[in-house]
Amino acid sequence: MDWTTLSIAGLREQLRGGAVSARQVAEEQLARIEERDNRIRAYLAVSPKRALAQADTIDRRVQAKQPLPPLAGVPMAVKDVIVTRGVAGTAGSRILENYRPPYDATAVARLEQAGAVILGKTNCDEFAMGSSTENSAYFPTRNPHDPERVPGGSSGGSAAAVADGLAVASLGSDTGGSIRQPASFCGVVGLMGSYGRVSRYGLIAFASSLDHIGPFARTVRDAAAVLQVIAGRDPLDSTSADVPVPDYLAELDRPVEGLRVGVPQEYFGAGLDSEVRAQVEKGIERFRELGCEVREVSLPHTDYAIACYYLIATAEASSNLARYDGVRYAFRAPETTALEEMYRRTRRAGFGAEVKRRIMLGTYALSAGYYEAYYLKAQKVRTLIYQDFVRAFQDVDAIVSPTSPTPAFKLGEKTEDPLQMYLADIYTVTGSLAGVPGISVPCGKTRAGLPVGLQLFARHFDEARLLQLAHAFEEAAGFTL
Ligand code: GLN
């Protein structure tokens, strides 16, 4: 029996019944990482001690016949932008190479309280800036479906780990698509809650008004189980929302008949790969078969979303990344004497090319004389995009689209052309700017065997509806465990 292929609920049952111990599951999972991860390199750091200690805690509870928490014994990986006490937290950057965070992110603390076994930290684009994990300062991660191709990004390691059986579920972060897009490239489920649904405490900031933490899992049910644990108000993050968290698992199996699903015509135009289009259109057909009413909707400001996102995200990044100055913590360029020289040399050596590009773009957008023309204008456009969604959701309960215009591309294919890389974020950044929840679920494969993801958006804080529809879809499409 391969215990690590079980669903979260299945694993808990087996633990409770005594068929396997949490330690056995953790050891099996760690052994598989050891044996297989040199192929795709999903992990930056593995923390066996912490994992096994947690597994033993769970086993003691089983022996004492105490009730098991919802994620008991579930082996999970955490993207390296989310801090874990005492375990390297590099954010994929040289500038944080030797940083050992002194605390746990709220999401990680909640996972452990719920019984999850944290295996280690996964690779990502530096400071979550990218769409391919090639911007990691350490090494690229590869796509388990075709190692010549990228796993997507920026949470590529977290997506690839779940896809390759190197974790049962994982955490990623999503600012403009970094959970949903790698989920679609790797053929797993990736969920971004509404902005504020999950505490950002302990998430190394990229663009604070857009950053989210969320799960990757093999099924919608597993993703819902993880969201259940990490969602909810946290006094340590003032932007975490004080909105009650419903019982997602209880809502999951409700029939979807009669729900209205909107198809935004702006998401099916030029630039959409024909095989992706065909798979997603087949997916939309399934909603009809499930008894949903499929309607056309319009999100008329979609064309401005990339420009808007890349102004706001870079502006916030330039401000957030000012803290890496060699003074307080992490890397400092050696042998400098003057303060300004130390700043310059630290940041020149510590940051990679994409991060520098974004700091420059963002600083420019915020500087005197340009602020009104760029940053302020982008904020106004963001409001228009938000209103597009609010208006569409008067007519429909969810919006369906491709997650990404193409399947996974080859390593190196887009690294010389950052603009091409940015443009491919078109279907994901819109929902991020609007703050609505989004999910990517597997919906088929290309002729070459590459996974295609279908994206759903729902109203603000209506993750229950989002998960319900995604779950019905995956069952109809035959993608459940
Ligand atoms: N690909 C987008 C970017 O490069 C999104 C990244 C993210 O969501 N962290 O900014």
Boltz pocket constraint, residues with backbone or C-beta under 6 A from the ligand:
constraints:
  - pocket:
      binder: B
      contacts: [[A, 127], [A, 128], [A, 129], [A, 130], [A, 131], [A, 153], [A, 154], [A, 173], [A, 174], [A, 175], [A, 176], [A, 177], [A, 178], [A, 179], [A, 206], [A, 313], [A, 421], [A, 425]]
      max_distance: 6.0
